[in-house]
Amino acid sequence: MSTEKVPDTPVEVIVDLLTKAQDIAASCGNVPEELTSHLQKALDIASGLDDYLEKMTTQESEPLAELYKKTFSHDWDQVHKEGKTMFKLPKECITGHVEGQTLKMLIHMSQAKKVLEIGMFTGYGALSMAEALPEDGCLVACELEPYLKEFAQPIFDKSPHGKKINVKTGNAMETLNELAATGEQFDMVFIDADKNNYINYYKFIMDNNMLRLRGVICIDNSLFKARVYLNETTDSNGLALREFNQFVSNDPRVEQVIVPLRDGLTLIRRVPPAAECLRRQCKITDDEVFRGVTGRFILDRMRLDGKVAYVTGAGQGIGRAFAHALGEAGAKVAVVDLDGAKAETVVEELFLKGINAISITADISKSDDVQRMMDAIVSKWGVIHIGCNNAGINMNSASEDTSLEEWDQTFNVNLRGTFMCCQAAGRVMLKQGYGKIINTASMASLIVPHPQKQLSYNTSKAGVVKLTQTLGTEWADRGVRVNCISPGIVDTPLIHSESLRPLVQRWLSDIPAGRLAQVTDLQAAVVYLASDASDYMTGHNLVIEGGQSLW
C-alpha cells in the first residue's frame, strides 16, 4: 500500500502547492530572496495550522484513540478485494480528532439529546458525539456497509457511551423513510456520506420535519479540497457540493455558515418561525402562543438567567436540591444554612457547575439573622428576585406528650422563621416591583401522615400554607407572587435510620406511586414557581406526594 500523504483539505492542498512552488524556486538561480522568504513564511503558516489545532484541542478519549489507530492500520484495499465492502474506503475519510471534538462541543452547546448521522464510516464521529450526549441520549447512525458496523462495534462496546449508538445498515434513504414514518425528530443531524446525495438527504430531512425546533444540521466536506469554489472544477464531488451549498444558501427556510475547519463544516438551522410564517404568508394566528411570550418559547420562559435567589436550609436535602435547580436554570444563589460548613460545601458544588453562589450562615428563627441574610444578598448582588424559604425541623411525639419547648421550637423555625423571611424578602421585592417567594410546606398540611405522631410539625406546616395564601393575595397586584410546595415523604438518609425503617413499608402502602419522593422530583417545581412562566399563579400550594393525600 502507498503511504504517500494525499492532500485532503484546502489547507493541505495549499501546503502541497507551496511546497512545489518552493522546490521550483530553489531550482532557479535568479529568484529574488524576498520572494523565497515570502514563500517560506506562507508555507510555515499553512503547514503549521493543522498541527497547532491538534495540539490545542482537548485530547480524545482512549476508545476514540483506539478507533483512530485501528482505522489507519487496517488494510482497506484488501478488505475490498475480499468483497467485504462494496467500495474502496480511504482511511483519510475518518472524521478525526479536531473535527470529532468540534462535533462533541456542538452537542454540548446545543444540548442535543437525539442525533442522526448519515454516513458513519468507522464510527469516530459517532462515538465523539455520543460522548457528549446525556445518559438517555441516542445517536442513530446510517451506514451502507454492514462490515463497518462489525468493525466499529467492538470499540463501541468498550466505551461507556457506545450503548447510545444505534447503527442502521443499508440504504440511507430507506432508513430515513422508516424514521420519518414513525415521526422521529432529531436535535442534530450530521451528514458525511455520498456527496451526490447530500442534497437529497437535506431535502428529505427538511421536507419531513425531521429537524426539531432548534435543531442543527452539520454538513461535512462542504469545502471539498477547495474544488467547490475553484472556477475550473470538473470533479464530480466538488460540483455536487457546489450545487448543494448553493441550494442551502438559496433555501429561505434556513440560516447557515461554512466553518473552514479541515475540509469544511457547514452549520444550518431553521429561521425563526415568525420569519418563515411571513415568507410563506401562512394563514395562522400570529400571537404570543405562536411567537412565544416576548419572543421566548416555553422552556426559555423558565430560564432564570440574571435572577438572584436564596434558599434557606440549603446545606442538605431538599434545600440543596433547590439550590442546584435554581442555579442550573441560570440564577445566582445564596446558600443559607444553620451549618456554615454544609452551606460552603454546596457553594463549592455549584461553583464546579459554573454557578455563581455565596454561603450565608443564619438561624432563620432569629430576626437579626434573617435581616443580616437579606442585607448580605442585596449588598452582594443588589436585588433579590427569588426567595426560597425551605428551612424546617420535625420532632415526633404523641400529642399528649408534646412539650411547649418542642412546640415553640418547631413553630419558631417552621412558621415564625418562614414568616420573617417572607416579610424581609417581601420588603425588598415590593420596592423592586417584582419577586417570587416559594415556601416549603408539606403534605402534612393536607392530611395527617401516619403512623408517626407529629402534632407540632403538622400544625406548623398548615400555618405555612395559610401564610402563603394570605401573602399571595396581598402582594399579587404589586408584582410579588407567593406560592408553596408541599412534598410528600422524601427519601433521605434519615428515612433509612433504624428507628424509621419499620415505617417505610407502611408509608409505601399509602402512596399510589409506590415509592418515596426523591429530592430531584421537586426541582422542576421550584424552577417553575421561580420563573416568569408562573406569573399568574399566587397563593397556591403545589402538592408533590405521589398521590398519598388522595387516599
DASUL-V573374 format. One line per field, one symbol per residue. burial: b if it has 9 or more other ideal C-beta (glycine too) atoms within 8 Angstrom, else e. A space follows every 50 residues. Layout:
BEGIN
burial->???
END
This chain:
BEGIN
burial->eeeeeebebbbbbbbbebbebbeebeeeeebeeebbeebbebbeebbebb eebbeebeebeebbbbbbebbeebebeebbeeeebeeebebeebbbbbbb bbbbbbbeebebbbbbbbbbbbbbbbbbbbbbbeeebbbbbbbbbebbbe bbbebbeebebbebbebbbeebbebbeebbeeebbbbbbbbbbebebbbe bbebbbeeebbeeebbbbbbbbbbbbbbeeeebebebbbbbbbbbebbee eeebebebeeebbbbbbbbbbeebebbeeeeeeeeeeeebbbeeeeeeee bbbbeebbbbbbbbbebbbbbbbbbbbebbbbbbbbbbeeebbbbbbebb bebebebbbbbbebeeeebbbbbbebbbeeeeebbbbbbbbbeebebeee ebeeebbebbbbbbbbbbbbbbebbbebbbebeebbbbbbbbbbbeeebe eeebbbbbbbbbbbbebbbbbbbebbeebbbbbbbbbbbbbeeebeeeeb bebbebbbeebeeeebbebeebbebbbbbbbeebeeebbbbbebbbbbbe e
END
